[in-house]
Amino acid sequence: MIWLVFALAAAVALAPLLLSLRRAAALRGRKEADLALYRAQLAELDRDRAEGRITSAEHEAATAETGRRLIAAADAADPDAAHGRMMPVALALLLVPALALGIYLTTGSPGLPAAPFAEVKAQRDAEAKLLAELRTRVQALDQTTDQARQGWLLLGDAERARGDLAAAAEAYKRALAIRFDADLAFRAGTLLMAARGEVTEETRDLYRRALAAAPPDARWRPMAERLLATP
């Protein structure tokens, strides 16, 4: 019964993609229609200039823009070719779930019973207790030492793995206070943004400091610069 549910869920998830591919493949004659439209626009522009409704300068500018679109439409890919390229995509959408199911059946444990909620909650509570003890020990260390910094980094990684992004960002910020690192500053800023669901001034400040200290080829530099350029 459970496999029927999985199959239905996969069908529901893939249906929008398959329908969009079908609609895209059904767009026949789009190129020809665009060409006819732009040619008609050029003819209408000529009539407007001849009848004095637009100036020569306006006619020249509009003709140049319409001509550019006409050339772009003429160079567009053939719908039949696009349809041919979509077939492998459609096949992949059908084969990937089947392949995933086959891998799971051979390497997974479909017969393993689900963990009761009480057990899951007990495990989460135990993890939280351990992290609280770790936080207490790290706080007791000299907060100028590399040992304390490593402790905050470990705590941040653990909190991020648990999904507590705000706590992870706070731990990383404590590590940054001991010794600044551009990559870590960017990571902390990104976690804060994700945790609060918005770009705060604290995230912007972390990004600015990270950009100032990072090398020009830092892989996250474009993302940070785009965010800071956004009002």
C-alpha positions as CSV (number, residue, x, y, z in Angstrom):
1,M,0.0,0.0,0.0
2,I,2.8,2.4,0.9
3,W,4.3,2.0,-2.6
4,L,1.0,3.0,-4.2
5,V,1.1,6.2,-2.0
6,F,4.7,6.9,-3.2
7,A,3.7,6.4,-6.8
8,L,0.8,8.8,-6.5
9,A,2.9,11.4,-4.8
10,A,5.5,11.2,-7.5
11,A,2.8,11.5,-10.2
12,V,1.4,14.6,-8.5
13,A,4.8,16.1,-8.2
14,L,5.7,15.5,-11.8
15,A,2.4,16.3,-13.4
16,P,3.0,20.1,-13.6
17,L,6.4,19.6,-15.3
18,L,5.0,17.1,-17.8
19,L,2.1,19.4,-18.6
20,S,4.4,22.4,-19.1
21,L,6.6,20.3,-21.5
22,R,3.5,19.3,-23.4
23,R,2.3,22.9,-23.7
24,A,5.8,24.0,-24.8
25,A,5.9,21.2,-27.5
26,A,2.5,22.3,-28.7
27,L,3.6,25.8,-29.7
28,R,3.6,25.3,-33.4
29,G,4.2,28.2,-35.8
30,R,5.3,30.6,-33.1
31,K,8.3,31.7,-35.1
32,E,6.2,32.4,-38.2
33,A,3.6,34.3,-36.2
34,D,6.3,36.5,-34.7
35,L,7.8,37.2,-38.1
36,A,4.4,38.2,-39.5
37,L,3.7,40.5,-36.6
38,Y,7.0,42.4,-36.8
39,R,6.6,42.8,-40.6
40,A,3.1,44.2,-40.1
41,Q,4.5,46.6,-37.5
42,L,7.2,47.8,-39.9
43,A,4.5,48.4,-42.6
44,E,2.4,50.3,-40.0
45,L,5.3,52.5,-39.1
46,D,5.9,53.4,-42.7
47,R,2.2,54.4,-43.0
48,D,2.3,56.5,-39.8
49,R,5.4,58.4,-41.1
50,A,3.8,58.9,-44.5
51,E,0.6,60.3,-42.9
52,G,2.5,62.5,-40.5
53,R,1.5,60.8,-37.3
54,I,5.1,60.3,-36.3
55,T,8.3,62.2,-37.0
56,S,11.2,60.8,-39.0
57,A,13.3,60.4,-35.9
58,E,10.5,58.5,-34.1
59,H,10.1,56.4,-37.2
60,E,13.8,55.6,-37.4
61,A,14.0,54.6,-33.7
62,A,10.9,52.4,-33.8
63,T,11.9,50.8,-37.1
64,A,15.4,49.9,-35.6
65,E,13.8,48.3,-32.6
66,T,11.2,46.4,-34.6
67,G,13.9,45.3,-37.0
68,R,16.0,44.0,-34.1
69,R,13.1,41.9,-32.9
70,L,12.4,40.7,-36.4
71,I,16.0,39.5,-36.7
72,A,15.9,37.8,-33.3
73,A,12.6,36.0,-34.3
74,A,14.1,34.9,-37.6
75,D,17.1,33.4,-35.7
76,A,14.9,31.6,-33.1
77,A,15.1,27.8,-32.8
78,D,12.8,25.7,-34.9
79,P,9.8,24.5,-32.7
80,D,10.3,21.0,-34.1
81,A,13.9,21.0,-32.9
82,A,12.8,22.3,-29.5
83,H,10.2,19.5,-29.4
84,G,13.0,17.0,-30.1
85,R,15.1,18.3,-27.3
86,M,12.1,18.1,-24.9
87,M,11.7,14.4,-25.4
88,P,14.8,13.4,-23.4
89,V,13.7,15.7,-20.6
90,A,10.3,14.1,-20.5
91,L,11.8,10.7,-20.4
92,A,14.2,11.7,-17.7
93,L,11.3,13.0,-15.6
94,L,9.7,9.5,-15.8
95,L,12.8,7.5,-15.4
96,V,14.4,9.4,-12.4
97,P,11.6,8.4,-9.9
98,A,11.8,4.8,-11.1
99,L,15.6,4.8,-10.8
100,A,15.4,6.3,-7.3
101,L,12.8,3.7,-6.3
102,G,15.1,0.9,-7.6
103,I,18.1,2.2,-5.7
104,Y,16.1,2.5,-2.5
105,L,14.8,-1.0,-2.8
106,T,18.3,-2.4,-3.3
107,T,20.2,-0.3,-0.7
108,G,17.6,1.1,1.6
109,S,15.5,-0.5,4.4
110,P,11.9,-0.3,3.3
111,G,10.9,-2.9,6.0
112,L,12.4,-0.8,8.8
113,P,9.6,0.4,11.1
114,A,9.1,4.1,11.5
115,A,10.5,5.7,14.6
116,P,7.7,6.7,17.1
117,F,7.4,10.4,17.8
118,A,8.3,9.9,21.4
119,E,11.6,8.4,20.4
120,V,12.4,11.2,18.0
121,K,11.5,13.8,20.6
122,A,13.7,12.0,23.2
123,Q,16.6,12.1,20.8
124,R,16.1,15.8,20.1
125,D,15.9,16.6,23.8
126,A,19.1,14.6,24.4
127,E,20.9,16.6,21.6
128,A,19.7,19.9,23.1
129,K,20.9,18.9,26.5
130,L,24.4,18.0,25.2
131,L,24.6,21.3,23.3
132,A,23.6,23.2,26.4
133,E,26.4,21.5,28.3
134,L,28.8,22.3,25.5
135,R,27.8,25.9,25.5
136,T,28.3,26.2,29.2
137,R,31.8,24.7,28.9
138,V,32.8,27.0,26.0
139,Q,31.5,30.0,27.9
140,A,33.7,29.1,30.8
141,L,36.8,29.2,28.7
142,D,39.0,32.3,28.2
143,Q,37.2,34.0,25.4
144,T,40.4,35.3,23.8
145,T,41.9,31.8,23.1
146,D,41.7,29.7,20.0
147,Q,40.3,26.9,22.2
148,A,37.2,28.9,22.9
149,R,36.9,29.9,19.2
150,Q,37.1,26.2,18.2
151,G,34.4,25.5,20.7
152,W,32.0,28.1,19.3
153,L,32.7,26.8,15.8
154,L,31.8,23.3,16.9
155,L,28.7,24.5,18.6
156,G,27.7,26.5,15.5
157,D,28.1,23.5,13.2
158,A,26.0,21.3,15.6
159,E,23.2,23.9,15.8
160,R,23.2,24.3,12.0
161,A,22.9,20.6,11.6
162,R,19.9,20.5,14.0
163,G,18.3,23.3,11.9
164,D,18.5,26.0,14.6
165,L,20.0,28.7,12.3
166,A,19.7,31.5,14.7
167,A,21.6,29.7,17.4
168,A,24.2,28.6,14.8
169,A,24.7,32.3,13.7
170,E,25.1,33.4,17.3
171,A,27.8,30.8,17.9
172,Y,29.6,31.8,14.8
173,K,29.5,35.5,15.8
174,R,31.1,34.5,19.2
175,A,33.9,32.8,17.2
176,L,34.2,35.9,15.0
177,A,34.7,38.1,18.1
178,I,37.7,36.1,19.0
179,R,39.3,36.0,15.5
180,F,37.7,37.4,12.4
181,D,37.4,35.3,9.3
182,A,35.7,36.5,6.1
183,D,34.2,33.1,5.1
184,L,32.8,32.7,8.6
185,A,31.4,36.2,8.6
186,F,29.6,35.5,5.3
187,R,28.2,32.2,6.7
188,A,27.0,33.9,9.9
189,G,25.3,36.7,7.9
190,T,23.6,34.2,5.6
191,L,22.3,32.1,8.5
192,L,20.9,35.2,10.2
193,M,19.1,36.2,7.0
194,A,17.6,32.7,6.7
195,A,16.6,32.5,10.3
196,R,14.8,35.9,10.4
197,G,13.4,35.7,6.9
198,E,14.7,39.1,5.9
199,V,17.9,41.1,5.3
200,T,18.7,42.9,8.5
201,E,21.3,45.5,9.1
202,E,23.3,43.0,11.1
203,T,23.5,40.7,8.0
204,R,24.6,43.7,5.9
205,D,27.3,44.6,8.4
206,L,28.7,41.1,8.4
207,Y,28.7,41.0,4.6
208,R,30.5,44.4,4.5
209,R,33.2,43.2,6.9
210,A,33.5,39.9,5.0
211,L,34.0,41.7,1.7
212,A,36.6,44.0,3.1
213,A,38.7,41.1,4.4
214,A,38.1,38.6,1.6
215,P,40.2,38.0,-1.5
216,P,38.9,39.3,-4.8
217,D,38.1,35.8,-6.0
218,A,36.0,34.7,-3.0
219,R,33.3,32.5,-4.4
220,W,30.5,34.2,-2.4
221,R,31.6,37.8,-3.2
222,P,29.1,38.3,-6.1
223,M,26.2,37.2,-3.9
224,A,27.2,39.4,-1.1
225,E,27.7,42.4,-3.4
226,R,24.3,41.9,-5.0
227,L,22.6,41.8,-1.6
228,L,24.3,44.9,-0.4
229,A,23.3,46.7,-3.6
230,T,19.7,45.8,-3.0
231,P,17.8,48.6,-1.2
